[in-house]
Amino acid sequence: MTDGPSVASVMADFINEAGVPYVFGYPGTSNIEFMEGARQRGVETVLARREPTAAFMAEGLSMATGGLGVCLSTLGPGSTALVNGVAAAQLDRVPMLAISGQIGTAKEPFFTHQVVEHERLFAPISKWAGRVDAGSTATIMRKALRLATAERPGAVHLTTNADVAKATTTTDDEVVLPPMEAAAVAGQVHRRPGTADPTASLREARRPVIVAGIAAVRAGATPELVRLAEEEGIPVVVAPMAKGVFPENHPMFAGVIDMACNQVIWDFLADADLVLAVGFDPVELIKPWEIDTPVVHVDAVANTDQIYRADVEVVGAIPALLDWLREEAASGPAWSEADLAPHRARLTDEYYRGRVDGRLNPTDVVDAVRAALPREAIVTTDVGSHKLLVGQGWTTYEPRTSLMSNGLSSMGFGLPAAIGAQLAVPGAPVAAIIGDGGFAMVQGELQLASSLGLGIVVVVLVDGSLNRIELKQQALGYPSTATRIEESDLVRLAEAMGCDGERTDDLATLEKALEGSAGRDRPLVIEAHIDPAQYLSQF
């Protein structure tokens, strides 16, 4: 055993080896050494305006690329502020490494100023809350990265004491990442005695439906999913964070579960005689799974959640499993496009229900932004009534181009996630569709987006309300309490932060403001005053 490089430099080596281009955070004394190590290796540290938004930027980068998101904070209030973003990554199933500095090891047992026990703070909201040590830095980093990226992926938090970060390592362990390629073999079938095997179930089904989720995105299962749907004639419903795993312009696309029009989707699933749950993660469910339709669970992990009952589980590499089911079932199309047409028509009618003629409706905004951007554009959305409409109505053609927090479902996600996505995929047009409540939480990040020269389009739906909660108050006959938001001049705000600003309350002006959205070199903020009446009809 010999003295080696510094702990911070070994950590930076692992981050670089993992292909991480950016670290997002708010620095402090205890992470200076790590940031310098990252800089020397070409990994840029992006100064977010707040620690939670730093984590959301890391989430946006990871969601857009499938890679690891990394964020950092200092000790004390920096670490406690990071909590919401770490919890979001954990429940959104996003691989994230969060690093927080800490006071020197000699003082930590007795000193109280800004000292928080990170392991106790982050353990409930992460896959692992660990601590970096000079004698095992490489091993700890391998464990952290493997845990963050292993099924199901999520957040790992590491604490780095100030004296440890600049200490020399005392191990000869190499900077080598563990293998992380998915298996190409099918896997195992588990079923309750007396039930049919999954291929027989699929052959016998006359109205099967696929529900595809985020694990199918992680597995890159789109080609296999499309082949199964086309050859066996099976409609595909997708989960919100899996939008694009099945092209939404495909004639067998059947909608998004638990977004707007959710009753239409649940009625459709209840009428099916078999549900293939392909990589579906119940963390996205807003409404309980109450239908009696038999379920075949197809995933990389077993049905440990038990949110739905599945008498048959097929566990392994999702793409290989889908090909195996298709080849073995081979029963011919169960549904035709004509069979599916009534459901698709009902879904469309329900989506536009409640529009007010002559006003700017929420669905008008979604449609206008979608029409203004090319099919490869990335959209992020915040949390609120508008998210449910974007989730159902934004036509998504490819995976990882429609990004939302639907596990933790945290407000404040949309704008920082758009920044992370734009940095990760610089050639793609990026738009963020945000409510005025969520925007108020993170509007300071506009200045960062401007300083980075990011041409993101930020559309703020202004109705002066925390609409989801206000609607519930109204349903109970209560007055609007703590759910009204004061009007702000977002155009002047945008201009003060180095962005362009536009204001609209009608569709024609919105469409004009969106002209030339692609190819911008600074953010555009559109203050879109909407009529919220459509929300009442929808929800």
ZALUM-845203 format. One record per residue: x, y, z of N, C-alpha, C, O in turn. Coordinates in steps of 0.1 Angstrom, whole numbers, plus 5000, padded with zeros to 4 digits. Atoms other than C-alpha are relative to their C-alpha. Example, Ala and Ser with C-alpha at 12.3 -4.5 7.8 and 13.67 -1.06 7.14 Angstrom:
2
500949885000512349555078500950125000501950125007;499149895000513749895071499250115008499750225009;
This chain:
539
500849885000500050005000500950125000501850145008;499249875001501450344990499150124999498050114995;500749875001500450704991499750024985500650004977;500349985014498650804959499550144998499950235005;500649875003496751094944499150045011498749975019;501049954990494351314964498749934998498349884987;501450065000490951184973499150074989498450014982;500849925009489351464953500349974986499449974977;499650035014491351384922499549864996499249844984;500550145004490351014923498550014998498049954989;501449995002486751114927499750074986498850024979;500249945013487051344897500449914989499849914978;499750105011488751064877498849914997498549884986;501150095002485750844883498850074993498250024984;501049925006483351124873500350014985499450004976;499549985014485351184841499849864993499449864981;500150145006485550804834498649964997498349894987;501450035002481750784837499450084989498250064986;500549925011481451034808499150125005498350164997;500849894995479951314830500650134995501750164998;499449885005480351644812499850125009500650215008;500249894992478951874838499649955015499049855016;500450014986478651894876499250125004499750235001;500849894997475852114889500050025015499849935023;500049994985476052274923500250145004500350244997;499749884994476652554947501149975010500949905019;498850054993480152534961500250065014499550155018;499649964987481652574995501549965002502149894993;498650034997485052545011500449854999501449824994;499750144999484752175015500049934987500549814986;500050075013484352094978500950074989500850044978;499149935009486952334963500949904993501149914981;499050095005489452044958499349914989499949884978;500750095010486851824939499750084988499950034977;500349925012485852114916501250024992501250024980;498849975008489452184907500449874993500949874982;499750125007490051814900499149974988499649924978;500950025011486951804878500450094989500550054977;499649905010488152124860501249954992501249964980;498750045007491551974852499749884991500549854982;500450115009489751674836499050044990498449954983;501049955010487451884814498649995004497750004996;501450004995484351844836499750135006500350185016;500349864996482752184840499050005012498049925012;501049984989481052284873499150124997499650234995;500949905003477952484866499450065013498849985021;500549944988476952734893498550034999498150124993;501449984999473252694899499750115011500650145019;500349894990471452964919499549945013499550015023;500550074987470152714945500449854999500449804987;499650145000471152364955498949914994499249824986;501050095006467752204946499950014985499749914978;500049995015467852344911501249944994501149894983;498850075005471352214907499749854998500149794988;500450145001469951864914499049984988499149884981;500950015011467151924889500750014986500349944977;499249995012469652024863500749874997500849824986;499450135001471551704869499049894996499349814987;501150095004468251514866499750024985499549924977;500349985013467451684833501149954990500849894980;498950065008470951594819499849854999500049794988;500150144999470451234830498849954992498949854984;501250045008466951204816500150014985499749934978;499849985015467951344782501049914994501049884982;498950075005471051124779500049855004500549764998;499950134994470550814801501349995008501549885014;498750004992473950904817499750045015498650065019;500149974986474750984853499950155002500750224995;500149864996473751314868500850025013500749945022;499249974988476051474893499850145005499750244998;500249874994475351754917500850015014501249905019;499349994987477151894948499550125008498950215003;500349894991476652114978501150015010501949925012;499249994989478552245007499349945012498349875011;500650064988477852145043498850075005498450184999;501049934993475052245066498850034991498149944986;501249965008472352445048500149964985499149944978;499850055014473852345014499549864999498849834989;500450145001473251985021498549985003497849904996;501550024997469752025036499250064988498150014985;500749955011468752235006500049914988499249914979;499950105011469851954983499049895001498849814991;500950114997467351714998498949984990498749874985;501150015009464451784975500449944986499749854981;499550055013466451724943500549865001500349784991;499550144998468051404957498849915001498749804994;501250084999464551274966499349984987498849884984;500650015014463351354931500749904992500049824985;499250105008466151154915499749865005499549774996;500350134995465350864938498749954995498649844990;501450055004461650844930499850014985498949944980;500149995014462050954894500849894993500849884981;499250115005464450654890501150064991501450004980;499049935008467250884877501449975007501550005019;498650034994470950774883500650145003500950214994;499449884995472451054904501049985010500849905019;499050004989475551104925500050145005500350244998;500049874993475151394950501150005010501249905018;498849994991478251504969499850125008499650235003;500049884990478151725000501350005008501749905013;498949984991481051865018499649995015498450005018;500250014985481451835056501250065007502350075001;499049954992483451985083501149905002500949784999;498950104998486851825091499749895010498949915019;500350124992486751475106500350025015499549965023;499749984986488351585139499050085007498750055019;501049914994485651845146498649944999497849975007;501450045002482651655133499349945012498149965014;500750074989481951445164499550105011498650065019;500549914989481551755187499650144995498950215003;500349865004481352075166498550004995498049904989;501449995003477752195160499750104989498750084982;500349905010477952495137500049944986501049894981;500250055013476552395103500249854998500449804987;499750145001477052025111498649925000497849935010;501250085001474251795100500449854997501449844989;499650145002474451415100499449954986498349924985;500450035013474351345063499449864998498449844991;500550135002473850975065498649985005497849914998;501450014995470751005086499050094991497950054990;500949915008469451295064499749934986498549944982;500250045014469951125030499649854999499249814988;500350145001469450755038498649974996498449884988;501450045004465650755035499650044986498650004981;500349955014465750935001501049964990501150034980;498950045009468650754984500249855001499749785010;499750145000469850414975501249975010501349865016;498950024990472950464997500550145004500650234995;499449874995474250755019501349965006501449905017;498750044996477950695022501050115003500650235003;499049904996481150865032501349964993501749844993;498750035007484450895013501149995010501250075019;498950024991487550775030501349984991501349934981;498850005008491150815019500649854997501349834988;499550145002491850435023499249924991499649814987;500950085009489050325000499350084990498150054986;500749905009488250614977499549934987498349954983;500350065013488250404945498849905002497949904994;501050104997486150124960498650075003497650034998;501249934997483650374974499350064987498150064986;500549945013483350554940499449894991498349924985;500650115008482750224922498749965006497749944998;501350044994480050124947499050114997497850084994;500949905002478450464944499450014986498250024984;500449995014478350474906499249874996498249884988;500750135003477250104904498650005006497649974999;501350004993474450154929499150104993497950074991;500849905006473250474912499449964987498349994984;500550045013472950314878499449864999498849834989;500650145001471849954887498550015001498050115007;501550004999468149864884499649985014500249905021;500449885007466250034896501050125004501450135015;499049894997468550344893499450105010498250115012;500449894990468350634918501250085005502250094998;499049914995470350864939500949945010500549855018;499050034990473450804959500650135005501050224998;499449884994474851064984501349965006501349865014;498750024994478451084994500450135008500250245003;499549894992479851305022501650004999502249895000;498549995001483451435018500450105010500150225009;499549914991485051585048501150094994501850044986;499149905006487151895041501549955000502249964991;498650054999490451725053500249884992501349854987;499950125008489651405035500250034985500949974978;500049965014489051575001501450034995501849994984;498749965005492651704999501149905005502349925003;499150104996494251405016500549914989499749904979;499550105010496351154996499349875003499249835014;500650144998494750814990501149915004502349935002;499050104994496450525007499749864994499749765001;500350125006495550254982500550004985500650104979;499650015014496750124948498849964991499049934979;501250045008493150054936499950094988500250214988;500049935013492650144900498650084998497650045004;501249935004490150394886499449924988499649964976;500750085010488050134867498649995004498249955015;501450014997484350134864499549854998500149794989;500550145002482449804867499249994988498650094983;500850015012480749664837498550025002498049985013;501449974997477249794833499149984987498050044987;500950025012475849664799498949905004499249815012;501250094997472449494801500249864994500849854983;499950135005472249124796499149994987498150064986;500750015013471049014761499149875000498549844990;500850124999469348694773498750025007498550125013;501349984995465748644782499850005015499450115020;500149994985465748554819499049895005499049784999;500750104994463248374840498550035000498150155000;501549995000459448314841499649955014499949845018;500650044987457648304875498550014999498050114994;501549995001453948214876499449915011500049815016;500850074990451348094901499649874994499149874983;500450135005450547724898498550014994497750075001;501350005006447547674875499850114990498850114983;500149905010448147984854500849974987501749894988;499450035013449147984817501450075000501650175006;498849935001452648064807499850124991498750134985;500349875006453048414793499750004985498950074979;500250015015453248314756498649944997497949994988;501350065002450048104759499050115004497950124997;500949904996448348394777499850104989498750154986;500149915011449248624749499349954987498650024981;500750065012448148384722498549995002497850014992;501450024998444848334738499250135002498050145000;500649874998444148704745499450054987500050044976;500649945012441748884721500150155001499950214990;499949854998442149234735501150035009500950105019;498849974991445649254750500450154998500250214987;499549875000447149594758501450005007501549945017;498749984993450749694766500050135007499550235002;499749884993451549944793501550015002502149935009;498549995000455150054788500550115009499950225009;499549904990457150234815501550044998502150004988;498649945001460550394822501149905000502149924994;498950115001462450064826500149964985501249924981;499950035014461650004789500850114993501650074984;499149895006463250344781501549975003502349974995;498650034996466350254801500649884993501849884990;499550125007466549924783500250024985500749934978;500049975014466350084749499149904992499549854981;500850115005463449854741499050054989498149984985;501049945010461650084715499949914988498749884984;500250085012462449864684499249875003498349844995;500750134997461249544701498550035004497749955001;501449964996458149724715499250024988498049984987;500749975012457249844681499749884992498649864987;500250135007457749504665498849925006498049864999;501050084993455549334691498650064998497749994995;501349935002452749594688499549984985498449964983;500450015014452749574650499749864996498649844989;500250135005453049204644498849935008498149855002;501150064993450649104672498850095002497850045007;501149914999448349404669499650035014498450025017;500249964986448649524705500150155002501250204999;499949854997447849884714501050025012501249935020;499049974990450450054736499650135007499450235001;500149894991449750284765501350025007502049925010;498749984994452750454780499950085013498950155015;499949924988453650594814500650144997501350154987;499649865004454350974815501550024998501950084989;498549985001458150954821500549914989501749924986;499650085011458250694793499650054987499749984977;500549955013456750914766501149994990502350034992;499150015011458350844733500649864999501249834989;499550145001459350484741499249934989499749834983;500850055012456550404716499650134993499050224999;500349875007456150674689498550035000497649954998;501449974997452950864696499250044987498150074988;500749995013452150914659499749864994499249854983;500250145005451950534655498549965002497950005012;501450034999448450394648499649915012498549915015;500350084989448750154677500250075014500150015024;499849934988449550424702498650035007497750075000;501450004994446650434728500050105012499050105019;500149894990447550724751501049985012501849895012;499149994989449350804784499249985013498150045015;500750034988448250664817500150115011501250175013;500149914988447250894847500550144997501150205005;499849865003447651224829498550054997497650005002;501349955004444751424814499249884994499849794988;500850115006441851204802500249865007500049765001;499650134994442850944828498949905000499249785000;501050105000439450784830499849934987499549814987;500150075013439450714793501049894999500749784994;498950105000442750524797499649885009499849775005;500450104991441550334827498849914995498849794997;501150085006438350234810500549914989500149794988;499450085010440350114781500849875005500649765000;499350114994442549894803499149915007499349795007;501050094994439549764822499349914990498949804993;500750085011438049644789500949904993500549824986;499050095006441249464779499849865007499349865018;500050134993441549094786501449955004501649855010;498650034995445349104793500850134999500750204989;499149895000447749374802501549955001501849885011;498650035000451449334794500750135006500850235000;499449894994453149564819501549994998502349925004;498650015005456549624802500850115006500750235001;499149904993459049804824499250115006499750225008;500949904993456149984841500350015014500449915022;499749974986457050144874498850065007498550175003;501249944993454150204898500350135007499350195011;499749874994455950504912499350114993499150224998;500649895008454250704884498550005002497850104998;501550004999450650604894499550115009500050135020;500749904992448450884906498749945006498349965017;501350074996445250674907500449855003501249794996;499750144997445350324924499649914989498749944981;500250105010445450024902498849915005499049835013;501250074995441849894907499349914990498349854993;500750085011441049714874500449855003501449825009;499850144998440749334874500649934988500849804988;499450065012442349274840501349925004502149985011;498850084997445048994843501250074995501250134984;498749935003448649134842501149904999501349815007;498750075001451848974829501050115002501150214994;499049904996454749164845501349964992501849854993;498750025008457749204821500950115004500750235001;499149894995460649384836501449945004501649825004;498750054995464249364847500049975015501049905019;500150044986463149334883498649945002497749964995;501250074997460449124899498950105005499250225008;501149914996457049274908499950015016499049975022;499949994986458149364943499150115006498850115018;500949904995455849664946498649955003498049995013;501350054998452649464943498950105000497850085007;501149915003450649764933498949944992497749974994;500950085007449049544908500449855002501549825005;499750144999448749164910500349944986499649974976;499550065012450648974884500249855003501249825009;499850144998450248594884501149944992501749844996;498950045008452848574858501150114999500750224996;498949905001456248754859501149954991501549834992;498950045009458848744832501150115003501050225000;499049914995462048894846501449984992501849864992;498750015007465248964826500250134991499750244995;499749895009466449184797498850034992498349954984;501349975006463349364784500049984985499149924980;500150015015464249384747500049854996499249814987;500050155003465049004746498749945004498249854997;501350064996461848924765498950044990498149954988;501049965009459749124741500149924987499149884981;499850085012461248944711499649855002499049794994;500450144997460748604728498549995001497949894995;501550005000457048684735499550014986498549934983;500549995014456548794699500249884992499349834985;499750115008458248494684499249875005498749804997;500750124995456548234707498550024999497849924997;501549985001453048394707499549984986498749904983;500350025015452848444669498649974997498349874990;501450035002449048454669499450094990498250074986;500649915010448548734644499450125008499150115020;500649874993447049084651498849975008497849915003;501250014991444649094680499150124997497850114997;500849885003443549454672500450054986501550034982;499749935013443249634639500050155003499550195014;500149854998443650014635498550045001498250135009;501449964999439850024630499549975013498650045019;500450044987439349844663500450115010499650145019;499449904990441450104681499450144998499550235007;500449875004439950404663499050075010499250185013;501049944990436950464687500750055012500450165017;499349964988439250474717500850124997500850225005;499249895003441650714700499150134998499550245002;500949885002438750944690499450055013499450175015;500549964987437350944725501150075008500850175015;498949944993440751024739500250154995500550245003;499949875006441051324715498950095004499250215008;501149914996437651454723500150045014499850165018;499949974986438251434760501150105003501050185011;498949924998441551604757499750154997500150245004;500349865003440051914741498750055007498250165004;501249974993436951914763500250135009501250145015;499949884992436352254780500650124994500850225001;499349885006438052474755499050124999497850104997;500849885000436752834756500350074987501550124985;499849935013436352994721500450145003499950215011;499649874999438153314717501050035011501450155013;499149984989440453264747501249914998501249824989;498850085001443953114751499949895010500049915022;500250124991443352764765501349935002502349944994;498850074998446052544780500449904989501549894985;499750085011445752294752500450074987501250024979;499549925011446252574727501550025001502250024991;498649984998449552644743500949884997501949894990;499350125003450652284742500149974985501249944980;500050035015449652244705500950104993501650074984;499349905007451252574695501549985002502350004992;498650024998454652504711500449874993501549874987;499650135007454652144697500150034985501049984978;500049975014453852284662501250094996501750084985;498949915003456652544664501349935001502349994995;498750074998459352294673500149874991499149814989;499850135008460852004652499749885009499749895021;500450124993459951654662501149955010500749895020;499050044991463351594679500250095012501050075020;499949914989462851884703499749935013499049845014;500250054986463051824740499150095007499350225007;500949924992460251944762500149965015500249845018;500150034986460351974800498750065005498350165000;501249944994457252044821500149995015500749905021;500149994985456752144857498849925005498249854997;501150084994454252004881498850105002499050215006;501249924999450652134881499049954990499249854983;501150045010447452114860500649994986500249904979;499550005013449452194829500849874997500849834985;499250125002451651884834499149894995499549814986;500950115004448651654830499650024985499549924978;500349985014447851814796501249984991501149924981;498850035008451451814784500249854999500649804989;499750144999451751454795499149924990499649824984;500950075009448751354774500150054986500149984976;500249935013448851604745501250034992501250054980;498849975008452451664736500549884993500849784998;499650115008453251434707501549985001502350064997;498650044998456551254715500349894990499649794990;499650105010458351064688501149915004501249794999;498850084995461450934706500150015015499750115021;499850004986462350844741501050115004501950154996;499149904994464151094763499950144994500850224994;500249875005462651394746498850075007498550185004;501049944992459751454770500349975015500249865019;499450024986461051514806499150065010498750175009;500849954989459051544838500449935012500949815012;499950074987459251464875498749945003497750025006;501350064997456451214880500149895010499249825013;499950094989457851004908499850085013498850065020;500349904990458351274934499050114996498350165004;500949905005456451514912500350145007499450195013;499649884993458351814924499850134992500350134981;500049875006457452174915501450064999502250035008;498749945001460452374903500949924991502049964989;499250095008461652094880500350064986501450044981;500049985015460852234845501150094995501850044986;499049915005463252524841501449955002502249944992;498650064999466452374856500249874992501349854987;499950125008465752044839500350044985501049974978;499849955013465552234806501550044998502150024987;498649965001468952384813501049884999501949884991;499250125000470452044821499949934986500949884981;500250075013468951894789500750074989501350014980;499449925011470152174767501549995000502149984990;498550024999473752144780500349864995501449844989;499750145004473551764775499849984985500649904979;500350025014472151784740500050144993498950194990;499949865005473352124726499350024987498950134984;500649985013471952064691498549995000497950034989;501550025000468351994702499350135005499750195015;500849894994465752274706499449955013498949835013;500550034986464552274742498950105004499250225003;501149914994461252414756499649955013499649835016;500550034987460052434791498650065001498450184999;501349964998456352454798499750005015499749895021;500049994986455752584833498850085005498450174997;501049924994453052714855500650125007501850125010;499449884993453453054872500449975014501350045019;499550044986453752884906501349945000502249985008;498750065001456552664896501150094995502350085000;499149915005458252934877500550105011501750135011;499649914990458253164907501149945010501850015016;499150074992460252904926501550014995502450005003;498750035006463152894902500450114990501450094982;499849905011463053214880501450065000501950114990;498649954999466553314892500949924990502049984986;499250085009467953034869500050054986500850014978;500049945013467053244839501350074997501950064986;498749935002470253444844501149904997501949934989;499050105003472253124844499949964985500849954978;500250045014470653014811500550104990501050064980;499649905009471353344796501550014999502150024989;498550005000475053344807500649894993501749904988;499550115007475453004792499750004985500149914977;500449995014473953114759499149904995499149854984;501050115003471152864760498750064994498150145000;501249955007468352924735498749935004497949904995;501250074996465652754755498850095000498950215001;501349935001462052854751499249975013498949855016;500650024987460352904785498650064999498450184998;501449965002456552924782499349995014499249885019;500649994987454953034815498550024999498050124994;501550005001451152954817499650085013499650035024;500449914990449853244838498550005002497750044994;501449994996446553204856499850055014498750065019;500049944987447453354889499649915011499049955022;500650094990446653034908500949875001501649834991;499550134999448052714922498849914997498149865006;501350045005445352554901499549865006498449855010;500350134995445452194913499450005014498449935017;500549994986444952284949498750095001497850065008;501249915000442452574942498849924995497749945001;501150085004440252334923499449915011498249895012;500450094989440152094953499350095010498350045016;500749914991439252394975498650034995497650025003;501349975006436452484952499049885001497849905004;500850124999435152124951499449985014498349925015;500550024986434852134989499250125005498750135016;500749884997433152474988500850105009500250185015;499149924992436152645004500450124991500550114979;499449895008437452994994501449974996502149885002;498650015004440753024977500950055010501050175012;499149964989443253025005501449964997501749844996;498650035003446953054999500349934987501249864985;499950065013446452944963500050114989500050074977;500049895010446453284945501450064999502150085010;498749955002449653424930499950144994499250164985;500049875005450253794925500650014986501549944983;499549995014450753904889501450075000501650175007;498749945002454353984878500250034986499549984977;499749975014455754144847501249914996502449944998;499050105003457653844834500850054988502050004986;499249945011458754034802501150085005502350075001;499049914995460654294822501049915008502249935008;499250094992461954014845501049934990502249924993;499250075010463253824814501150094995502350054994;499049905005464954134800501150035010502250055007;499149964990466554214833501149885002502249915008;499150114998468153864833500749964987501149854985;499350035013469553884797499249914991499849844983;500850085008466653704781499050084992498950204994;501049935007464053794755498749975007498549865012;501350024994460453834767498950044991499050144983;501249975008457053824750498849975009498849895019;501250024992453553844764498849984990498750044980;501150035009450353694749498849955008499049905019;501250064994446753614758499149954989497949924991;500850065011445653484724500949914991502249924991;499250105008446753204700500850064989502050024987;499349945011447753424671501350065005502450054999;498849944995450153624692501049905005502349925004;499150104995451553314708500849934988502049924989;499450065012452253154674501150094994502150054990;499049905005454053474663501250005009502350015004;498949994991456153484694500949874999502149885002;499350125001457153124688500849984987501649894985;499450015013458353184652501550015002502050105009;498650004999462053104649500549965013501650005017;499550044987462252934682501249925000502149935009;498850085001464852684671501250094996501050184988;498849935004468352804668500350135007501250215003;499849884992468253084694501349995008501849885010;498850004992471353184714499850075013500850095020;500349954987469553324744498649965003497849944994;501350054997466453224763498950104996499150224995;501249935003462953334753499049965010498749855012;501150024990460353374780498750064995498650174991;501349965005456753384769499050005012498849895018;501049984989454253514795498649974993498150064987;501350045007451053324783498950005010498849925018;501149984991447953444800498849904995498349934984;500950105005445553144798498750015008498650075018;501350024994441853084806500149865007500249765000;499950134993441952804833498849925000498749815006;501350085000438352694826500249864995499549775000;499850145005439652394807500549915010500249795010;499650094989441352264838498849945008498849835011;501150054992438052244856499249894993498849794999;500650105008436552044827500849875000500249765000;499150115001439551814826500149925013500149805014;499650064987440151744863498950015011499149965022;
